[in-house]
Amino acid sequence: MRLRRSGAKTAAALAVVLSACGVAAAAEPEAPARKASAWKTSATFGLETIYDDNFLRYSDDYLDVFHAGTDPYKFKIERQDCHILAPSLEVEARRDLIALGETRLRFRWKRWQYVQEPIKTNSGYSWYVRQFLPGGRSCELSYSYAPEQYIRQLSDEPPWEAPSHPLVWEEFRYTRNEFALVYRDRFSRDLTWKLDLSRTLRYYNQPFMENDIFSWGARGTLSWRARADWRLTFDYGFEHGPARGYDEVGETLETSDNSDPSYDQDLYQVEVAWSPKWARRAFTSLALSGQYQAYWYTSQKSLDADPYHVGRKDNVYALELTMARPVAAGVDAVFGFKFSQRTVDSPWQGDIAEDKDYDQRRYWIGLIYKL
């Protein structure tokens, strides 16, 4: 009898302990797994109207021939200047997909509609994936595509034809594919830097496929916020652009009778930007930039075989002034002017400078609306 009572007491005590543990477990449920943040999206729409006084970048001598009308087969345009409408759309989605930082997906489209000369109309498409990292760093992959851009009419000697066969003037066009990897970091709060590595494939239309370029590029950018309202940016870039150099089966770059437009390029750029808080009703930013590019053509052919490229150096200068100001909630107006110039140095005594040198001026005004 005593054994039964003792066993009953033990069972009752065990039941009380188990019940207490169950209550404690119910009071402390497991922490739910952390969920990724929701996607945040934004969009920006832009529209610019541009005036270009030399939209095909013809030299003064070439423009004289155009206006004289003596060689109409060299031209598919009616005027040297043109008005351009340039709509653009950028869409971005952001989310914390991984613990390192925010992930951004972005798509950009822009079209250049040449109003009076639609033969030059073209579009560009770009896709970006950017991953932010601790310490303000980020890494970005991108791909850009621009199809069938018109350059000018260019003479061609059809394959398998005798040298006495007359030249044929065709549309000179190319399609650009560019892949890029960009890394951003900072030395301090006011001093940041960026490294841009790129691979660009430019494919020209079939009559001119010897001009295809498969380039590698690297560009470094250093940005210094000297004061709260002043920013200085310095760029240097290098590009190595080997060309196909042949257009017939069985040919190579060394054995072809085509020219070799391979080049190396140096780029230098400086920009000064001013964004004073006291002037934000008038403008939010004012920027002035200057750029110099040197193209060194590397053809190893003889001067007689490739007079347009052997020993040639192109000097390309650009000066740009831009201003932005708010006009309404979420809407900014942009104004800009750009002057570009190219001069050519060559050992050839022909007319290359008369053909390649140019001056160009662009003026634009536009609206940017953040949706």
Secondary structure, 3 states (H helix, E strand, C coil): CHHHHHHHHHHHHHHHHHHHHHHHHHHCCCCCCCCCCCCEEEEEEEEEEEEECCCCCCCHHHHHHHHHCCCHHHCCCCCCCEEEEEEEEEEEEEEEEECCEEEEEEEEEEEEEECCCHHHCEEEEEEEEEEEEHHHEEEEEEEEEEEEEEEEEEEECCCCCCCCCCCEEEEEEEEEEEEEEEEEEECCCCEEEEEEEEEEEEEECHHHHHHCEEEEEEEEEEEEEEECCEEEEEEEEEEEECECCCCCCCCCCCCCCCCCCCEEEEEEEEEEEECCHHHCCCCCEEEEEEEEEEEEECCCCCCCCCCCCCCCEEEEEEEEEEEEEEEECCEEEEEEEEEEEEEEECCCCCCHHHHHCEEEEEEEEEEEEEC
